[in-house]
């Protein structure tokens, strides 16, 4: 990520009939906006569109031309109404292919989960020329093509994809990070992590649990474009962990 005086901007298209009907309450707008702020990129527009090819094509082509980055959420699952990949391929004027790397990822993921069915194979389809966004939660990757980033609609999976992109985009400021380790279970510090991140609006805290030496631990990576806020957030997190009787390890475990 390069430092620049230019303001980099982004737009978000939230795709799904279930959002427009009110059956599902969107949580991705807030988390994408917060993540972009940490990257030094400004979210300037959000559209919510139906599972309708023409609507998706129009939104994608308008917003990818108007902004440095376009993110989409929703419609990349295994069912017949997951049409986002086809619609975006149409917008980009490229064919849809089964991405060989995505297929290999899904074959490995579903090897012990009933195998790679035709429905599940749909999640390996991408616009031709795309690269993949890692997904450590459910196997099926996100998709990157040009300045378009195609992500899942499930907020927890979207969060993982955003985390994989952290520090990878050219933005308005250098992304800084600091790692703090602790022998603690994530559930024990979930409130602390949420409250600490909320107190420092320019910071983002990623949590990475592990099992080692016969016990549970986690590394917490704090990211920000502001060095002072980063240091203050790290101090607050260390103090919060110690108040719980969980000593912090600078630099991670």
C-alpha positions in Angstrom: 0.0 0.0 0.0 1.6 3.3 -1.1 1.4 6.6 0.8 -0.2 9.3 -1.3 -2.0 12.7 -0.9 -4.7 11.5 -3.3 -7.9 10.4 -1.7 -8.7 6.9 -2.8 -12.5 6.0 -2.9 -14.6 2.9 -3.0 -18.2 1.8 -3.5 -20.1 -1.2 -2.3 -22.9 -3.1 -3.9 -24.9 -5.2 -1.6 -26.7 -7.9 -3.6 -29.7 -9.9 -2.5 -33.5 -10.0 -2.6 -33.5 -11.0 1.1 -31.9 -7.6 2.0 -34.5 -5.6 0.1 -37.4 -7.7 1.5 -36.3 -7.1 5.1 -35.9 -10.8 5.7 -32.2 -10.3 6.4 -30.6 -7.2 8.0 -27.4 -6.2 6.3 -24.3 -6.0 8.5 -21.7 -5.8 5.7 -22.1 -2.1 5.0 -20.8 -1.1 8.5 -18.0 -3.6 8.5 -16.8 -2.8 4.9 -16.9 0.9 5.8 -14.9 0.4 8.9 -12.4 -1.8 7.2 -11.9 0.7 4.3 -11.4 3.5 6.8 -8.5 1.5 8.4 -7.0 1.0 4.9 -7.0 4.7 4.3 -9.8 4.4 1.6 -13.1 6.3 1.7 -16.4 4.5 1.1 -18.3 7.0 -1.0 -21.3 5.1 -2.3 -23.5 2.1 -1.3 -26.2 0.5 -3.4 -28.5 -2.4 -2.5 -29.7 -4.3 -5.6 -31.9 -7.3 -6.2 -30.8 -10.7 -7.5 -31.4 -9.3 -11.0 -28.7 -9.5 -13.7 -29.5 -6.1 -15.3 -29.5 -4.3 -12.0 -26.2 -5.8 -11.0 -24.5 -5.1 -14.3 -25.6 -1.5 -14.3 -24.5 -0.9 -10.7 -21.1 -2.6 -11.2 -20.3 -0.8 -14.4 -21.3 2.6 -13.1 -19.5 2.3 -9.7 -16.3 0.6 -10.9 -15.8 3.4 -13.3 -16.5 6.1 -10.8 -14.3 4.8 -7.9 -10.8 3.3 -7.4 -12.4 0.2 -5.9 -15.7 -1.6 -6.0 -16.7 -4.3 -3.5 -19.8 -6.5 -3.8 -21.3 -8.8 -1.2 -23.8 -11.6 -1.7 -24.9 -14.0 -4.4 -21.8 -16.2 -4.8 -23.1 -19.3 -3.1 -24.1 -22.8 -4.5 -27.8 -22.2 -5.3 -29.5 -21.3 -8.6 -30.3 -17.7 -7.5 -26.6 -16.9 -6.8 -26.1 -15.0 -10.0 -23.5 -12.5 -9.0 -20.6 -14.1 -10.8 -22.6 -14.4 -14.0 -23.8 -10.8 -13.8 -20.4 -9.4 -13.1 -18.8 -11.4 -15.9 -21.4 -9.9 -18.2 -20.5 -6.4 -16.9 -16.8 -7.1 -17.5 -17.6 -8.6 -20.9 -15.7 -11.8 -20.1 -16.9 -15.5 -20.0 -17.4 -17.4 -16.7 -15.0 -20.2 -16.1 -14.4 -22.8 -13.4 -11.2 -21.4 -11.8 -8.8 -24.3 -11.4 -7.3 -23.1 -8.1 -10.8 -22.5 -6.7 -11.9 -26.0 -7.7 -8.8 -27.5 -6.0 -9.6 -25.5 -2.8 -13.2 -26.7 -2.8 -12.2 -30.3 -3.5 -9.9 -30.3 -0.5 -12.4 -28.6 1.7 -15.3 -30.9 0.9 -13.2 -34.1 0.8 -14.4 -35.0 4.3 -17.7 -33.1 3.9 -19.6 -35.2 1.4 -17.5 -34.4 -1.7 -17.6 -31.7 -4.3 -21.2 -31.8 -5.8 -22.3 -29.9 -8.9 -23.9 -27.3 -6.6 -20.8 -26.8 -4.6 -18.7 -26.6 -7.8 -20.7 -23.4 -8.6 -18.6 -21.7 -6.0 -15.5 -22.3 -8.1 -16.9 -20.2 -11.0 -15.3 -16.9 -11.7 -15.2 -14.3 -14.4 -12.2 -15.2 -16.7 -9.0 -13.5 -15.7 -9.9 -13.3 -12.0 -7.7 -14.1 -9.0 -9.0 -15.4 -5.7 -9.5 -13.9 -2.2 -8.7 -16.4 0.5 -11.6 -17.6 2.8 -10.4 -19.4 5.9 -13.9 -20.1 7.1 -15.9 -22.0 4.5 -13.4 -22.9 1.8 -15.2 -21.0 -1.1 -13.0 -18.1 -2.0 -13.9 -14.5 -2.9 -13.0 -13.1 -6.3 -10.8 -10.2 -7.5 -11.0 -8.9 -11.1 -9.4 -5.5 -11.9 -10.7 -3.1 -9.3 -13.7 -5.3 -8.4 -13.8 -7.4 -5.3 -16.6 -10.0 -5.1 -17.3 -11.3 -1.6 -19.7 -13.5 0.3 -22.8 -12.1 1.9 -22.4 -13.9 5.2 -20.9 -11.3 7.5 -18.4 -13.5 9.2 -17.1 -14.8 5.9 -17.0 -11.3 4.5 -14.9 -10.3 7.5 -12.4 -13.1 6.8 -12.1 -12.0 3.1 -11.5 -8.4 4.1 -8.9 -9.5 6.6 -7.1 -11.3 3.8 -7.1 -8.1 1.8 -5.7 -5.9 4.6 -2.7 -4.0 3.5 -3.0 -5.3 -0.1 -4.7 -2.2 -1.7 -3.2 1.0 -2.7 -4.7 3.7 -0.5 -4.2 7.0 1.0 -1.9 6.0 3.8 0.5 3.3 4.9 -1.2 0.6 6.9 0.7 0.0 10.2 0.2 -3.1 12.4 1.2 -4.4 15.8 0.7 -8.0 17.1 -0.1 -9.0 20.7 -0.2 -12.6 21.8 -2.0 -14.1 24.8 -2.7 -17.6 26.2 -6.5 -17.1 26.2 -9.6 -18.3 24.4 -11.3 -15.9 22.0 -14.6 -16.3 23.8 -13.0 -15.0 27.0 -11.9 -11.7 25.4 -14.6 -11.2 22.8 -16.1 -8.3 24.7 -12.7 -6.7 25.4 -11.8 -6.9 21.7 -15.1 -5.3 20.6 -14.9 -2.5 23.2 -11.3 -1.7 22.5 -11.8 -1.6 18.7 -14.9 0.6 19.3 -12.8 3.0 21.4 -10.3 3.5 18.6 -12.2 4.3 15.4 -9.1 4.3 13.2 -8.0 0.8 14.3 -9.1 -2.7 13.4 -8.3 -5.7 15.5 -8.0 -9.2 13.9 -8.1 -12.3 16.2 -6.2 -15.4 15.2 -6.7 -18.4 17.6 -4.4 -21.4 17.8 -3.7 -24.5 19.8 -0.2 -25.1 21.0 1.7 -26.6 23.9 -1.6 -28.2 25.0 -3.5 -25.0 25.5 -5.5 -22.4 23.6 -4.0 -19.1 22.6 -4.6 -16.2 20.2 -2.7 -13.5 18.4 -4.3 -10.1 18.1 -3.2 -8.0 15.1 -4.1 -4.3 15.4 -4.0 -2.3 12.2 -4.3 1.4 11.6 -3.0 4.2 9.4 -2.4 6.3 12.5 0.7 5.5 14.5 -0.4 7.2 17.7 -3.8 5.6 17.6 -2.2 2.2 16.9 0.1 2.6 20.0 -2.8 3.7 22.2 -5.0 0.9 21.1 -2.3 -1.7 21.7 -1.7 -0.3 25.2 -5.4 -0.4 26.0 -5.6 -4.0 24.8 -2.6 -5.1 26.8 -4.1 -3.4 29.9 -7.4 -5.0 29.3 -5.9 -8.5 29.0 -3.8 -8.0 32.2 -6.9 -6.8 34.0 -8.4 -10.2 33.2 -5.3 -11.9 34.5 -4.1 -12.8 31.0 -0.6 -11.4 30.4 0.1 -10.1 26.9 3.1 -11.1 24.8 4.4 -8.2 22.7 5.0 -9.3 19.1 2.7 -12.3 19.4 3.2 -16.0 20.3 
